[in-house]
Amino acid sequence: MIFGDDPSDAHHRKEPRAVKDSDPTLFRQIRMAALAVALPFVMAVGPVVGYIMGGWLGEQIGRGATGRLAGLALGAAASLYQTILIIRRILREMK
């Protein structure tokens, strides 16, 4: 028998009320919190990845500094766009 598959154990476990009743308000709040936690990561990762990829691409074509600057700008723009989408989703969930 696999650990945790004991059928007699199922009666002794207590599920949280929100899981048992599937409270949509709680799940909505959890989704909003998860989106809010993701915002700083989205804002930081875009420019960093853009800088690295732009530097690599710039080195390939002989324009390292220009490539890093362009990659940084594109990464920042992509992060800004994703941040706006996440904020819109959070505001839509609040309604």
PAZA-580047 format. One record per residue: residue in three letters; chain; x, y, z of N, C-alpha, C, O in turn. Coordinates in Angstrom, 3 decimals, m for minus. Each point is the difference from the previous one (the first is absolute). Example, Ala and Ser with C-alpha at 12.3 -4.5 7.8 and 13.67 -1.06 7.14 Angstrom:
# residues 2
{'ALA','A',{13.190,m5.690,7.800},{m0.890,1.190,0.000},{0.900,1.200,0.000},{1.036,m0.019,0.665}}
{'SER','A',{m1.386,1.069,m1.385},{0.820,1.190,0.060},{m0.770,1.090,0.730},{0.509,1.108,0.169}}
# end
This chain:
# residues 95
{'MET','A',{0.848,m1.179,0.000},{m0.848,1.179,0.000},{0.895,1.244,0.000},{1.008,0.043,0.705}}
{'ILE','A',{m1.372,0.940,m1.477},{0.766,1.239,m0.110},{m0.327,0.871,1.204},{m1.138,0.051,0.464}}
{'PHE','A',{2.161,0.629,0.025},{m0.165,0.880,1.152},{m1.091,1.030,m0.266},{0.019,0.659,m1.040}}
{'GLY','A',{m0.952,m0.512,1.944},{m1.074,0.979,m0.113},{m1.232,m0.503,m0.724},{m0.959,0.756,m0.153}}
{'ASP','A',{0.943,m2.010,m0.302},{m1.147,m0.534,m0.716},{m0.953,m0.775,0.902},{m0.921,m0.651,m0.493}}
{'ASP','A',{1.122,0.710,1.777},{m0.836,m0.735,0.928},{m1.402,0.609,m0.007},{m0.161,1.159,0.383}}
{'PRO','A',{m0.873,m1.923,m0.815},{m1.350,0.574,m0.075},{m0.549,0.390,1.359},{m0.822,0.913,0.085}}
{'SER','A',{1.248,m1.573,0.978},{m0.505,0.358,1.325},{0.560,1.344,0.444},{m0.557,0.641,0.891}}
{'ASP','A',{1.660,m0.207,m1.508},{0.612,1.276,0.350},{m0.802,1.181,m0.553},{0.115,1.110,0.520}}
{'ALA','A',{m0.911,m1.323,m1.546},{m0.759,1.071,m0.644},{m1.011,0.635,0.946},{m0.297,1.187,m0.130}}
{'HIS','A',{m0.227,m1.934,1.059},{m1.004,0.548,0.924},{0.639,0.861,1.075},{m0.682,0.812,0.625}}
{'HIS','A',{1.961,m0.974,m0.401},{0.669,0.734,1.069},{0.585,1.319,m0.479},{0.347,0.859,0.810}}
{'ARG','A',{m0.236,m0.695,m2.113},{0.549,1.249,m0.515},{m1.075,1.071,m0.019},{m1.158,m0.257,m0.329}}
{'LYS','A',{1.560,1.441,0.681},{m0.907,1.152,m0.035},{0.416,0.904,m1.150},{1.148,0.438,m0.064}}
{'GLU','A',{m2.059,m0.163,m0.825},{0.273,0.937,m1.073},{m0.419,1.385,0.458},{m0.982,0.141,0.728}}
{'PRO','A',{1.710,0.876,m1.143},{m0.418,1.360,0.350},{m1.379,0.282,m0.573},{m0.385,m0.541,m1.037}}
{'ARG','A',{m0.344,1.394,1.730},{m1.357,0.324,m0.416},{m0.027,0.558,m1.418},{m0.898,m0.333,m0.773}}
{'ALA','A',{1.873,1.182,0.415},{0.013,0.609,m1.325},{0.163,m1.044,m1.094},{m0.581,0.135,m1.077}}
{'VAL','A',{1.359,m1.164,1.338},{0.183,m1.051,m0.996},{m1.259,m0.846,m0.093},{m0.440,m0.352,m1.095}}
{'LYS','A',{m0.133,0.028,2.232},{m1.194,m0.833,0.020},{m1.183,0.702,m0.664},{m0.716,m0.602,m0.801}}
{'ASP','A',{0.516,1.866,1.134},{m1.135,0.749,m0.542},{0.351,0.718,m1.304},{m0.869,0.589,m0.643}}
{'SER','A',{2.131,m0.638,0.261},{0.549,0.693,m1.175},{m0.488,1.448,m0.052},{m0.755,0.392,m0.890}}
{'ASP','A',{1.203,0.380,1.862},{m0.350,1.402,0.159},{0.641,0.826,m1.124},{1.218,0.173,m0.007}}
{'PRO','A',{m2.009,0.335,m0.936},{0.583,0.734,m1.123},{0.660,1.315,0.422},{0.937,0.448,m0.660}}
{'THR','A',{m1.397,0.172,1.731},{0.598,1.250,0.458},{1.431,m0.228,0.466},{0.890,0.794,m0.304}}
{'LEU','A',{m0.670,m1.862,1.033},{1.341,m0.304,0.490},{0.938,m0.296,m1.171},{1.133,0.480,m0.019}}
{'PHE','A',{m1.586,m1.251,m0.940},{0.839,m0.316,m1.144},{0.308,1.254,m0.819},{1.103,0.126,m0.534}}
{'ARG','A',{m2.032,0.780,0.428},{0.229,1.261,m0.713},{1.069,0.820,0.722},{0.879,0.577,m0.640}}
{'GLN','A',{m0.953,m0.523,1.973},{0.994,0.737,0.772},{1.381,m0.630,m0.123},{1.003,0.711,m0.067}}
{'ILE','A',{m0.946,m2.022,0.039},{1.285,m0.691,m0.166},{0.586,0.296,m1.376},{1.203,0.228,m0.128}}
{'ARG','A',{m2.049,m0.231,m0.902},{0.475,0.330,m1.347},{0.536,1.420,m0.060},{1.047,0.241,m0.600}}
{'MET','A',{m1.757,0.708,1.218},{0.445,1.389,m0.009},{1.324,0.143,0.742},{0.882,0.733,m0.448}}
{'ALA','A',{m0.731,m1.422,1.571},{1.256,0.062,0.754},{1.152,m0.595,m0.808},{1.105,0.542,0.003}}
{'ALA','A',{m1.358,m1.646,m0.686},{1.045,m0.625,m0.814},{0.421,0.918,m1.141},{1.187,0.095,m0.314}}
{'LEU','A',{m2.140,0.574,m0.300},{0.338,0.944,m1.068},{0.799,1.175,0.545},{0.944,0.461,m0.641}}
{'ALA','A',{m1.315,0.025,1.818},{0.721,1.121,0.605},{1.428,m0.403,0.368},{0.923,0.805,m0.125}}
{'VAL','A',{m0.739,m2.028,0.572},{1.343,m0.479,0.341},{0.848,m0.152,m1.258},{1.218,0.172,0.057}}
{'ALA','A',{m1.829,m0.487,m1.175},{0.738,m0.195,m1.252},{0.494,1.318,m0.602},{0.947,m0.003,m0.787}}
{'LEU','A',{m1.565,1.115,1.141},{0.358,1.289,m0.612},{1.482,0.370,0.132},{0.614,0.330,m1.014}}
{'PRO','A',{m0.012,m0.367,2.196},{1.415,0.385,0.084},{0.914,m0.895,m0.835},{0.994,0.468,m0.556}}
{'PHE','A',{m1.329,m1.747,0.470},{0.813,m0.910,m0.796},{m0.106,0.326,m1.485},{0.997,m0.027,m0.722}}
{'VAL','A',{m2.199,0.333,0.276},{m0.201,0.356,m1.398},{0.763,1.280,m0.327},{0.612,0.105,m1.063}}
{'MET','A',{m0.647,0.869,1.974},{0.668,1.271,m0.253},{1.524,m0.144,0.027},{0.695,0.765,m0.669}}
{'ALA','A',{m0.167,m1.720,1.419},{1.448,m0.160,0.091},{0.570,m0.897,m1.098},{1.087,0.263,m0.514}}
{'VAL','A',{m1.805,m1.304,0.159},{0.544,m0.997,m0.922},{0.096,0.528,m1.428},{0.967,m0.306,m0.698}}
{'GLY','A',{m1.920,1.072,0.258},{m0.006,0.496,m1.382},{1.255,0.788,m0.368},{0.669,m0.340,m0.976}}
{'PRO','A',{m0.336,1.384,1.733},{1.211,0.753,m0.342},{1.287,m0.820,0.136},{0.924,0.170,m0.795}}
{'VAL','A',{m0.858,m1.046,1.781},{1.206,m0.806,0.179},{0.196,m0.944,m1.182},{1.091,m0.081,m0.564}}
{'VAL','A',{m2.143,m0.624,0.195},{0.089,m0.921,m1.138},{0.253,0.786,m1.288},{0.780,m0.444,m0.843}}
{'GLY','A',{m1.417,1.591,0.678},{0.232,0.827,m1.182},{1.447,0.470,m0.085},{0.587,0.011,m1.082}}
{'TYR','A',{m0.015,0.373,2.205},{1.393,0.440,0.036},{0.941,m1.135,m0.401},{0.915,0.192,m0.800}}
{'ILE','A',{m1.151,m1.373,1.366},{0.860,m1.145,m0.305},{m0.143,m0.411,m1.467},{0.995,m0.181,m0.701}}
{'MET','A',{m2.232,0.036,0.251},{m0.221,m0.421,m1.386},{0.476,1.073,m0.989},{0.573,m0.322,m1.041}}
{'GLY','A',{m0.812,1.587,1.369},{0.466,1.077,m0.872},{1.518,0.061,m0.066},{0.571,0.276,m1.055}}
{'GLY','A',{0.084,m0.537,2.194},{1.462,m0.038,0.008},{0.534,m1.130,m0.852},{0.970,0.168,m0.739}}
{'TRP','A',{m1.607,m1.318,0.845},{0.433,m1.142,m0.810},{m0.207,0.293,m1.487},{0.887,m0.226,m0.823}}
{'LEU','A',{m2.070,0.730,0.501},{m0.285,0.306,m1.401},{0.916,1.104,m0.515},{0.472,m0.060,m1.136}}
{'GLY','A',{m0.223,1.058,1.962},{0.903,1.082,m0.392},{1.413,m0.496,m0.248},{0.667,0.461,m0.926}}
{'GLU','A',{m0.204,m1.395,1.742},{1.330,m0.578,m0.212},{0.052,m0.780,m1.316},{1.032,m0.022,m0.670}}
{'GLN','A',{m2.131,m0.608,0.306},{m0.036,m0.771,m1.237},{0.116,0.893,m1.232},{0.570,m0.402,m1.014}}
{'ILE','A',{m1.107,1.601,1.106},{0.051,0.899,m1.160},{1.052,1.103,0.162},{0.117,0.873,m0.861}}
{'GLY','A',{0.646,m0.906,1.957},{1.074,0.965,0.200},{m0.427,1.299,0.645},{0.731,0.987,m0.079}}
{'ARG','A',{m1.869,m0.953,0.701},{m0.502,1.209,0.666},{m0.457,m0.350,1.419},{m1.192,0.064,0.301}}
{'GLY','A',{2.130,m0.432,0.562},{m0.329,m0.475,1.346},{m0.764,1.007,0.835},{m1.047,m0.329,0.559}}
{'ALA','A',{1.557,1.562,m0.464},{m0.643,1.009,0.847},{m1.373,0.394,m0.547},{m0.956,0.169,0.758}}
{'THR','A',{0.872,m0.028,m2.056},{m1.281,0.357,m0.614},{m1.021,m1.123,0.181},{m1.173,0.258,0.271}}
{'GLY','A',{1.620,m1.491,m0.420},{m0.888,m1.141,0.187},{m0.518,m0.097,1.428},{m1.176,m0.287,0.224}}
{'ARG','A',{2.073,0.530,0.753},{m0.431,m0.032,1.407},{m1.031,1.091,0.278},{m0.999,m0.235,0.680}}
{'LEU','A',{1.249,1.413,m1.206},{m0.937,1.112,0.210},{m1.347,m0.284,m0.652},{m1.049,0.240,0.598}}
{'ALA','A',{1.081,m0.747,m1.813},{m1.252,m0.323,m0.691},{m0.737,m1.136,0.713},{m1.220,0.047,0.153}}
{'GLY','A',{1.965,m1.064,0.280},{m0.618,m1.106,0.734},{m0.610,0.460,1.312},{m1.087,m0.439,0.376}}
{'LEU','A',{1.790,1.324,0.319},{m0.515,0.544,1.252},{m1.295,0.771,m0.231},{m0.957,m0.135,0.762}}
{'ALA','A',{0.936,0.947,m1.821},{m1.206,0.777,m0.309},{m1.166,m0.909,m0.385},{m1.128,0.210,0.448}}
{'LEU','A',{1.398,m1.221,m1.277},{m1.068,m0.924,m0.394},{m0.489,m0.831,1.188},{m1.198,m0.249,0.131}}
{'GLY','A',{2.114,m0.177,0.728},{m0.388,m0.756,1.190},{m0.838,0.840,0.953},{m0.969,m0.489,0.580}}
{'ALA','A',{1.345,1.751,m0.420},{m0.774,0.896,0.861},{m1.393,0.251,m0.579},{m0.986,0.055,0.735}}
{'ALA','A',{0.915,0.096,m2.058},{m1.305,0.205,m0.637},{m0.881,m1.236,0.150},{m1.197,0.117,0.259}}
{'ALA','A',{1.787,m1.300,m0.420},{m0.769,m1.238,0.157},{m0.477,m0.157,1.440},{m1.128,m0.430,0.240}}
{'SER','A',{1.986,0.779,0.720},{m0.400,m0.081,1.405},{m1.124,0.983,0.313},{m0.937,m0.329,0.727}}
{'LEU','A',{1.034,1.520,m1.273},{m1.053,0.995,0.206},{m1.327,m0.497,m0.563},{m1.044,0.134,0.639}}
{'TYR','A',{1.091,m0.702,m1.826},{m1.212,m0.533,m0.629},{m0.615,m1.113,0.858},{m1.207,0.002,0.242}}
{'GLN','A',{2.023,m0.940,0.214},{m0.508,m1.088,0.830},{m0.518,0.514,1.338},{m0.993,m0.513,0.516}}
{'THR','A',{1.650,1.517,0.046},{m0.459,0.591,1.262},{m1.375,0.618,m0.173},{m0.867,m0.157,0.860}}
{'ILE','A',{0.662,0.856,m1.963},{m1.312,0.600,m0.271},{m1.061,m1.089,m0.135},{m1.104,0.149,0.523}}
{'LEU','A',{1.424,m1.241,m1.217},{m0.960,m1.096,m0.145},{m0.343,m0.626,1.354},{m1.162,m0.315,0.260}}
{'ILE','A',{2.155,0.137,0.594},{m0.247,m0.595,1.320},{m0.848,0.934,0.851},{m0.922,m0.452,0.679}}
{'ILE','A',{1.223,1.753,m0.704},{m0.791,0.955,0.791},{m1.437,0.030,m0.494},{m0.926,0.077,0.807}}
{'ARG','A',{0.726,m0.136,m2.106},{m1.373,m0.049,m0.535},{m0.732,m1.249,0.478},{m1.180,0.060,0.343}}
{'ARG','A',{1.885,m1.196,m0.322},{m0.616,m1.241,0.463},{m0.363,0.094,1.483},{m1.063,m0.467,0.408}}
{'ILE','A',{1.941,1.067,0.396},{m0.287,0.165,1.427},{m1.221,0.890,0.181},{m0.881,m0.314,0.801}}
{'LEU','A',{0.819,1.425,m1.539},{m1.148,0.890,0.120},{m1.290,m0.675,m0.458},{m1.062,0.236,0.576}}
{'ARG','A',{1.152,m1.076,m1.612},{m1.179,m0.722,m0.466},{m0.461,m1.004,1.060},{m1.201,m0.205,0.178}}
{'GLU','A',{2.148,m0.418,0.524},{m0.361,m0.953,1.057},{m0.638,0.710,1.200},{m0.796,m0.600,0.723}}
{'MET','A',{1.141,1.870,m0.512},{m0.546,0.715,1.146},{m1.460,0.361,m0.176},{m0.693,0.264,0.983}}
{'LYS','A',{0.213,m0.248,m2.210},{m1.404,0.384,m0.251},{m0.952,m1.060,0.459},{m1.213,0.160,m0.135}}
# end
